[in-house]
């Protein structure tokens, strides 16, 4: 994982049609998810997270139907320093 950061989190989801809302909790606290979508067996959501350079955006992708998701992966976009 980037920068050697690893951790566990527990997420709670609510699905309405194709929209997904909820939150994720870890030892660092609780954050709301955003841009959650369910498309067949594909699930995506976004959350913000703190990084040493500011707030990072994490995009998660998984398969299955909430709450039973498998193969969850994520990509992280770190803020760009101006210069």
Secondary structure as the mmCIF struct_conf table of DSSP 4:
data_model
#
loop_
_struct_conf.conf_type_id
_struct_conf.id
_struct_conf.beg_label_comp_id
_struct_conf.beg_label_asym_id
_struct_conf.beg_label_seq_id
_struct_conf.end_label_comp_id
_struct_conf.end_label_asym_id
_struct_conf.end_label_seq_id
HELX_RH_3T_P HELX_RH_3T_P1 UNK A 2 UNK A 4
STRN STRN1 UNK A 10 UNK A 16
TURN_TY1_P TURN_TY1_P1 UNK A 17 UNK A 18
STRN STRN2 UNK A 19 UNK A 26
TURN_TY1_P TURN_TY1_P2 UNK A 27 UNK A 28
STRN STRN3 UNK A 29 UNK A 32
STRN STRN4 UNK A 34 UNK A 39
TURN_TY1_P TURN_TY1_P3 UNK A 40 UNK A 41
STRN STRN5 UNK A 42 UNK A 51
TURN_TY1_P TURN_TY1_P4 UNK A 52 UNK A 53
STRN STRN6 UNK A 54 UNK A 65
TURN_TY1_P TURN_TY1_P5 UNK A 66 UNK A 67
STRN STRN7 UNK A 68 UNK A 77
HELX_LH_PP_P HELX_LH_PP_P1 UNK A 78 UNK A 82
#
